[in-house]
Amino acid sequence: MNQYGLTTYQAGASQAYLNRKLQKFCDDILRPYGITKTQWLIIGTILDSQGKGVRLSDLAEKLGTTMAYLTTTINLLESRGILQRTSNRDDTRSKQITVTDDFVATCEEIERTLREGLRKTIYAKVDPTEFRIYLKVMNELADIE
């Protein structure tokens, strides 16, 4: 047991449970948009490129997922008119993935809806200052290699 009164497996079980709970809440909120939380993470990461697009390999590295999974998901989102592949200006052998112009406005609505939905449910139980600390710690832990 550590100074917080938890064993490593108890802390791990809590983290896994929270992740599943967040997954379910997010998927429920995103269902009317026809996307999942994982798909939203991919779309949002591509949005962060500010219209420049992201190479598939860079996206896989940033999200810590496999190329096979990402390719399948990108193909699905592309078939639904959410994402598109464009020529890479720096390397004609590769493609950039961007969010379609038609879906960008929907992304703003999704972000607002998801944020409000989470604030009213899961995050309503947490003090805003403590939540900012949680996000800071989570991001610091994500940077550990």
N, C-alpha and C positions, 0 to 999 in steps of 0.2 A: 504494500500500500504506500502511496505517496503522501505528500503534505496536504492534498485535497481530499484525502480519505477514499480514493478510488484506486482500484487495481488497473493495470493496463488493459485487461480484457473488459472491465466494466466501462472504462472510458471509450474503448473501441466499440462496444455494444451501443453506448449512448450516441456516438457519432453516426454509426450505421443507422440507428433508429431515426435520428433527426434527418438524415439524408433521405430515407424512404418517405418520411412524413412530408418533407419539403417537396419531394418529387410528386407525391400524390396531390398536394395542394396546388402546386403549379400546373400539373397536368389537367386538373379539374378546371382551373381558371382559363387555361389555354384551349380547352376543348372546342369552344365556339369558333376559334380561329383555325381549327384543323391542324394544329401543331402540338408537339410535345415539348416538355421542358428542355430535353436534350437538343431537339431541333431549334428551339429558341436560342440556346447557347451558341449554336453554330451560326444562326442568322445574325445574332447580336455581335459576335466576334467579327463577322464579315462587315457589318455596319460600321464597326470601329475603324475600318480602313478609310472612312470618309469618301467612299465612291471609287477609290483606287483599285479595290479588289485585293484578294488574297490568293496566293498559290496554294494548291491543295496540300502540298507537303508542309508548308509553313503553318497552315491551319491545323493539320494533324499534330504537329509538334506543340503548338500553343495549347491545344485542348487535351493533349496527352492521350490521344486515341489512335487506332490503327488506320492505315490508308484504306484498307478494305471496307471497314465500317463507314468511314467518312465518304468514300466514293459512292457507296450504296445510298447513303442519306442525301448526299448532294444530288444524285440522279433523281431521287424521289422529289426533292424540293424543286429541282429544275423542271421536272415534268408537270408540276403544279403551278408553274409560273412565278415562283417565289425567288429563286436564284437563277443566275445565268452565267455562262462561261464566256469570257471575252479574251481577245488576244492580249498577251503580255507584251507591253511595249519594250521591256528590257530583254526579253528572251522569247523569241518567236516559237521555240519548241514547247513552251508551257502556256497554260491558260490561267487567267485570273478569274476568281469567282466573285461575283458581285450580287447584291440584292437588286431585283428588278425595280425600275422606277415606279411601277404600279404598286409594288408592295411596301415601299419606303414609308408612305403615309400610314399604312396599317401598322407598321412597326412602332410608330409613336403612340398609337392607340393601345397596342399590346403592352408596351412598357408601362404606360399610365395605369391600365387595367390591372396588370399583374402586381405592380407596386401597391396600389390601393387595396387589392384583395389580400395581399400578404400582411399589410399593415393592420387590416381589420381582423385578421385571424391569428396566425402564429406570432407575428411580431407585436401584437397588441399587449402581450404579456411581458414584454421586455422594455425596460427603461431606455429611452433614446440614447442616452450617454453610454449605457452599458452595451447597447447594440453597436454603436460606433466602435467601441473597444473590441467587441467580438469580430467585426469586419476587419479591423486593423490586424488583430492577431491571426485571423484566418489567412489574410493576404501575406503576412510575414511567413507563416508556416508553408504556404504554397510556394514560396520562393526558395525553400530549402531544397538543395539537390543532393 
